[in-house]
């Protein structure tokens, strides 16, 4: 009895295995042909103008070539005139819609996304497949592939310094990988990478994408053998003028959101997005000699350094024109010795002056009575914190130069009031007889002689060689 039962169980097991093999073989999905790669791509059109566009033509071209493509138009405003049949992602939440409706992840369900500018056509039909293969076969570190839209692309090197609030571009050398591209482009990337960006669809789109990619170490591969035909939009003079106005405002808002105050090298120049004479400075009241940006591992915004240089050179020009004896004092003397400039994380400029020379300068005399705005808009005033003068960049922007009045007594330079800073001490007048000049803020500026010896007296033996933040008791450089 036991032997026939074993045979029956064995036969049943073999039959089950045969049935499993049969269904596995016949029911598995058929392999996709190469031409189906585009079915796994969502096309996102973000770079267009709602008031004048070619979205209808773009949609017809892409769907004629690949009917299964999902095309998503991302915008704060619905296009006008309306485009029948488009899928619209409204980037601003609307009170009558669920919160997920404004989220990119709710609309994209493919593995890849193609960011396509307005006016493009999909001709020949395999352009997206070729880009997808280029991304699949790319070297490690490449997370984006770029193809020209209407013209060839230039490969750019991009260095982004959060510490210095700056993005710097240059044309990449031969064999150097790209960090960005110049020119209108179609970008293909993995959907999960786009979702990972905190500002995935900010405009200008390419600049925002490349800066965020650079901070993550992502590289860009240029597809030289892929070119999308493109008709530029807007096509009218009035539309182009409106687009230029919008682009400037969008770029400024996006760079502020990304923490970029200066773009260097793009189109061969500089573009600034920080404070000006007409706007407040980029940081608030300084507590404990430690500005807020130091806690964020950033240094002084470049716009603030520029304003400090301009203010310092203006003050020096006025003092020299009125024969007021001055010299670099405190941290500014330390900056001249170490950097030939303002210390990169400093927030003001310090100059010493002879107390008796105040009467020689109309601006200082006016400041003694309250405040005075000179012909170039700089504000001269007596500081409220102590017995010294302050010159502000403007009535709105309070970046400033402090002027500290000293007088000689028994061979020492002294003051009637002190701030309590460790480096704020009396020193021999011999350091000022004679004065020398040092490079500072782009000019030769008067400074104490034997300045290294004076700096050691004020800041310690290794102050020049070992940089430190203004108040190490609160925050040390490098988080030490």
C-alpha positions in Angstrom: 0.0 0.0 0.0 2.8 2.4 0.9 4.5 2.0 -2.5 1.5 2.8 -4.8 0.7 5.9 -2.6 4.3 7.2 -3.0 4.0 6.7 -6.8 0.7 8.6 -6.8 2.2 11.5 -4.8 5.2 11.7 -7.1 3.1 11.7 -10.2 0.9 14.5 -8.8 4.0 16.6 -7.9 5.3 16.2 -11.5 2.0 17.2 -13.0 1.8 20.4 -10.8 5.4 21.3 -11.9 4.5 20.8 -15.6 1.4 22.9 -15.3 3.4 25.7 -13.5 6.0 25.7 -16.3 3.3 25.8 -18.9 1.5 28.8 -17.4 4.7 30.7 -16.6 5.9 30.3 -20.2 2.7 31.2 -21.9 1.5 34.0 -19.6 4.7 36.0 -19.1 4.7 39.4 -20.9 6.2 39.7 -24.3 9.5 41.6 -24.5 9.0 45.2 -25.5 10.4 46.2 -28.9 13.0 49.0 -28.8 10.5 51.5 -30.2 8.3 51.2 -27.1 10.8 53.1 -24.8 8.9 56.3 -25.3 5.8 54.8 -23.6 7.8 55.0 -20.3 8.3 58.8 -20.7 6.1 61.7 -19.6 6.7 64.9 -21.6 6.5 68.0 -19.4 6.2 71.4 -21.0 7.1 74.1 -18.5 8.9 76.7 -20.6 6.1 78.5 -22.4 4.2 81.7 -22.1 0.5 81.4 -21.4 -0.3 84.5 -23.5 1.4 83.4 -26.7 2.5 79.8 -27.3 2.6 76.8 -29.7 1.3 74.2 -27.4 -1.3 72.9 -29.8 1.3 72.3 -32.5 3.7 70.7 -30.0 1.0 68.3 -28.8 0.0 67.4 -32.4 3.6 66.7 -33.4 4.4 64.5 -30.3 1.2 62.5 -30.4 1.3 62.0 -34.1 4.8 60.4 -33.7 4.0 58.6 -30.4 0.2 58.4 -29.7 0.8 56.7 -26.3 2.9 59.6 -24.9 1.6 61.5 -21.9 2.0 65.2 -22.3 1.7 67.4 -19.2 1.6 71.2 -19.4 2.8 72.7 -16.1 1.8 76.3 -15.3 0.6 78.7 -12.7 -2.0 79.9 -15.2 -4.0 78.1 -17.8 -2.9 78.8 -21.4 -4.9 81.5 -23.2 -6.4 80.9 -25.7 -7.3 77.5 -24.2 -5.7 74.4 -25.8 -8.3 71.5 -26.2 -7.3 68.2 -24.8 -4.1 69.2 -22.9 -3.4 67.7 -19.4 -2.7 70.7 -17.2 -0.7 70.6 -13.9 -1.7 73.8 -12.0 1.4 74.6 -10.0 -0.5 77.0 -7.6 -2.9 75.1 -5.3 -6.5 75.9 -5.9 -9.0 75.9 -3.0 -11.6 73.7 -4.7 -9.0 70.9 -5.6 -7.3 68.4 -3.4 -3.8 69.2 -2.3 -2.3 66.4 -4.3 -3.5 68.1 -7.5 -0.6 70.6 -7.4 2.0 67.9 -6.7 4.1 66.7 -9.6 4.2 63.1 -8.3 0.4 62.9 -8.6 0.6 63.4 -12.4 3.8 61.5 -13.4 3.7 57.7 -13.3 6.4 56.9 -15.8 10.1 56.1 -15.1 11.4 58.9 -17.2 10.5 62.6 -17.8 11.4 64.8 -20.8 11.4 68.5 -20.1 10.5 70.1 -23.5 10.4 73.8 -24.3 7.6 75.3 -26.3 7.8 75.1 -30.1 9.5 71.7 -30.3 8.4 68.9 -32.7 9.1 65.2 -32.4 10.7 64.6 -35.8 12.0 62.0 -36.4 9.8 60.0 -34.1 12.7 58.1 -32.3 14.3 61.2 -30.7 13.1 60.4 -27.2 14.1 56.7 -27.5 17.6 57.7 -28.5 17.8 60.0 -25.4 16.5 57.2 -23.2 19.2 54.9 -24.5 21.8 57.6 -23.9 20.7 57.9 -20.3 20.7 54.1 -19.9 24.2 53.8 -21.2 25.6 57.0 -19.6 28.7 57.0 -17.4 28.2 56.8 -13.6 27.3 60.2 -12.2 25.3 61.3 -15.3 21.7 61.9 -14.2 20.5 64.1 -17.1 20.9 63.9 -20.9 20.4 67.1 -23.0 19.6 67.5 -26.7 19.5 70.7 -28.7 16.1 72.3 -29.5 16.5 74.2 -32.7 20.3 74.7 -32.3 23.4 73.0 -31.0 24.3 73.1 -27.3 27.5 74.3 -25.6 28.8 72.1 -22.7 29.4 74.2 -19.6 31.3 73.6 -16.4 29.2 74.8 -13.4 30.6 75.4 -9.9 28.0 76.2 -7.2 29.2 77.6 -3.9 26.5 77.8 -1.3 29.0 79.3 1.1 29.6 82.2 -1.2 26.0 82.3 -2.6 27.5 82.1 -6.1 27.1 80.0 -9.3 30.0 80.2 -11.8 29.9 79.0 -15.4 32.6 78.5 -17.9 32.9 76.6 -21.2 33.9 73.1 -20.5 37.3 71.9 -21.9 37.8 68.9 -24.1 37.0 65.7 -22.4 35.5 67.5 -19.4 32.0 66.4 -18.4 29.2 68.9 -18.4 27.5 70.5 -15.4 25.1 72.5 -17.5 24.4 73.5 -21.2 23.9 76.8 -23.0 21.1 76.9 -25.5 17.5 75.8 -25.7 17.4 72.1 -24.8 15.2 69.1 -24.2 16.3 67.4 -20.9 15.6 63.7 -20.1 16.0 62.4 -16.6 14.6 59.8 -14.2 11.3 60.8 -12.6 12.5 60.0 -9.2 15.5 62.4 -9.7 13.1 65.2 -10.7 10.9 64.5 -7.6 14.0 64.7 -5.4 14.6 68.3 -6.3 13.0 70.9 -3.9 12.4 73.2 -6.9 11.7 70.8 -9.8 9.8 73.2 -12.1 11.0 76.7 -11.1 11.8 79.1 -14.0 14.1 79.6 -15.7 13.8 75.8 -15.8 17.3 74.8 -17.1 19.2 77.2 -14.8 17.2 76.0 -11.7 17.6 72.3 -12.7 21.4 72.6 -13.3 22.1 74.5 -10.1 20.2 71.9 -8.0 21.9 69.1 -10.0 25.4 70.6 -9.3 24.7 70.7 -5.6 24.1 66.9 -5.8 27.1 66.1 -8.0 24.9 65.1 -11.0 26.5 65.4 -14.4 24.9 66.2 -17.8 25.4 64.2 -21.0 25.0 66.1 -24.3 23.4 64.1 -27.1 25.2 65.6 -30.1 23.4 63.3 -32.5 19.9 64.3 -31.4 18.3 67.6 -32.4 14.6 68.6 -31.9 13.2 70.9 -34.6 11.9 74.1 -32.9 9.9 77.2 -33.7 10.7 79.9 -31.1 7.8 81.3 -29.1 6.6 84.0 -28.5 6.7 84.9 -32.2 5.6 88.6 -32.0 7.7 91.6 -30.8 5.1 92.4 -28.1 5.1 88.8 -26.9 8.9 88.7 -26.8 9.0 91.9 -24.8 6.4 90.5 -22.3 8.4 87.3 -22.0 11.6 89.1 -21.3 10.0 91.1 -18.5 8.6 87.9 -17.0 11.9 86.1 -17.3 13.8 88.7 -15.4 11.3 88.6 -12.5 11.2 84.7 -12.5 15.0 84.5 -12.5 15.3 86.8 -9.6 12.7 84.9 -7.6 14.2 81.6 -8.4 17.8 82.6 -7.6 16.6 84.0 -4.2 14.9 80.7 -3.5 18.0 78.7 -4.4 20.2 81.0 -2.3 22.2 82.4 -5.2 23.1 86.1 -5.1 25.5 86.1 -8.0 25.8 84.3 -11.4 29.2 84.6 -13.0 30.3 83.7 -16.5 26.8 83.1 -18.0 26.8 85.0 -21.3 30.2 86.4 -20.3 29.1 88.7 -17.5 27.7 88.9 -14.0 24.1 88.9 -12.8 23.3 90.0 -9.3 20.2 89.0 -7.2 21.1 90.3 -3.8 20.6 93.6 -2.0 21.0 97.0 -3.6 20.9 100.7 -2.5 17.1 100.5 -2.8 16.7 97.3 -0.8 17.5 96.2 2.8 20.7 94.3 3.3 20.5 90.5 3.2 20.8 89.8 6.9 19.2 91.3 10.1 20.6 92.6 13.3 23.9 91.0 14.3 23.8 89.3 17.7 27.1 88.5 19.5 29.2 89.6 16.5 27.8 86.5 14.7 25.6 87.2 11.7 22.8 84.7 11.0 24.4 83.4 7.7 27.3 82.0 9.6 25.0 79.6 11.4 23.9 78.3 8.0 27.6 77.6 7.0 27.5 80.6 4.6 29.8 83.6 4.4 28.9 87.2 3.7 26.6 87.5 0.6 28.6 88.8 -2.4 26.2 91.7 -2.8 26.9 92.8 0.8 30.7 92.6 0.2 30.3 94.7 -2.9 28.3 97.3 -1.0 30.9 97.3 1.8 33.7 97.9 -0.7 31.8 100.7 -2.4 31.0 102.3 0.9 34.6 102.0 2.3 36.1 103.5 -0.8 33.6 106.3 -0.8 34.4 107.1 2.9 38.1 107.0 2.2 37.8 109.4 -0.8 35.9 111.9 1.4 38.4 111.6 4.3 41.4 112.0 2.0 39.8 115.0 0.2 39.5 116.7 3.6 42.9 115.7 4.9 41.5 113.5 7.7 44.1 111.0 8.9 42.7 107.5 8.8 43.9 103.9 8.9 42.5 100.4 8.6 41.4 99.2 12.1 40.5 95.9 13.7 39.1 93.2 11.5 39.5 95.3 8.4 43.3 95.5 9.0 43.3 91.7 9.6 41.4 91.3 6.3 44.0 93.4 4.4 46.8 91.4 5.9 45.2 88.0 5.2 43.0 88.5 2.1 44.0 91.9 0.7 40.3 92.6 1.1 37.4 92.5 3.5 37.3 89.2 5.4 34.9 87.0 3.4 32.6 86.5 6.4 32.8 90.0 7.9 29.8 92.3 7.9 31.3 95.8 8.3 34.5 97.8 7.7 36.4 99.5 10.5 38.6 102.7 10.1 40.4 104.6 12.8 40.6 108.4 12.6 42.3 111.1 14.6 39.7 112.8 16.9 41.1 116.2 16.2 40.6 115.8 12.4 36.8 115.6 12.7 36.5 119.3 12.4 38.2 119.1 8.9 35.3 117.1 7.4 31.9 118.6 6.7 30.3 115.1 6.6 31.6 114.3 10.1 30.7 117.6 11.5 27.1 117.1 10.1 27.1 113.6 11.7 27.9 115.0 15.1 24.5 116.8 15.0 22.5 113.7 14.1 22.8 112.4 10.5 23.6 113.7 7.0 22.9 112.2 3.6 25.6 113.1 1.2 25.3 113.8 -2.6 25.8 110.1 -3.4 23.2 108.9 -1.0 25.5 107.6 1.8 24.3 108.3 5.3 26.8 109.8 7.9 25.6 109.6 11.5 26.8 109.3 15.1 26.4 105.6 16.2 23.8 105.0 18.9 26.0 102.2 20.4 28.9 104.4 21.4 31.2 107.4 20.8 32.0 106.7 17.1 30.6 107.4 13.6 28.9 105.2 11.1 28.5 105.6 7.3 25.7 103.5 5.8 25.4 102.4 2.2 22.0 104.1 1.9 19.0 105.1 3.9 17.5 101.7 3.1 20.5 99.4 3.1 22.4 99.7 6.4 25.7 98.0 5.4 28.2 100.3 6.9 31.7 101.6 7.7 32.5 102.4 11.3 34.9 105.3 12.1 36.6 105.1 15.4 38.0 108.4 16.8 41.4 108.0 18.6 43.7 110.6 20.2 47.3 110.3 21.4 48.0 110.3 25.2 51.4 109.5 26.6 52.5 108.0 23.3 49.4 105.7 23.1 46.4 105.9 20.9 43.3 105.8 23.0 39.6 106.6 23.0 37.1 107.9 25.5 34.8 104.8 25.1 35.4 101.2 24.3 33.2 98.4 23.0 34.5 95.6 25.1 35.9 93.6 22.2 39.1 91.9 23.1 41.0 93.5 20.2 39.7 97.0 21.1 42.8 98.2 23.0 45.2 101.1 23.2 48.3 100.9 21.1 51.5 102.9 20.5 51.1 105.9 18.2 54.4 104.9 16.6 52.3 102.4 14.5 50.8 105.4 12.8 54.0 107.4 12.3 54.3 107.0 9.4 51.3 105.3 7.9 51.8 102.8 5.1 49.5 101.6 2.3 48.0 98.1 1.9 45.8 96.6 -0.8 42.2 96.5 0.4 38.8 96.4 -1.4 40.5 96.9 -4.8 42.5 100.0 -3.8 45.7 101.0 -1.8 44.5 102.1 1.6 46.3 103.7 4.5 47.2 101.3 7.3 49.5 101.2 10.4 53.2 100.4 9.8 54.4 97.1 11.3 50.8 96.0 10.9 51.6 92.3 11.5 53.1 93.2 14.9 50.0 95.3 15.7 47.6 92.5 14.7 49.4 90.0 17.0 49.0 92.5 19.8 45.2 92.9 19.1 44.2 89.3 18.0 47.0 87.0 19.1 50.1 85.4 17.6 48.4 83.2 15.0 45.6 85.4 14.0 46.7 85.8 10.4 47.6 82.1 9.8 44.6 80.7 11.7 41.3 82.3 10.6 38.5 82.3 13.1 34.9 83.7 13.2 34.4 86.9 15.2 33.0 85.3 18.3 34.4 81.7 18.7 32.6 81.4 22.0 29.4 81.3 20.0 30.5 79.8 16.8 33.8 78.4 15.7 35.0 78.0 12.1 34.3 74.5 10.9 32.0 73.8 13.8 35.0 73.1 16.1 
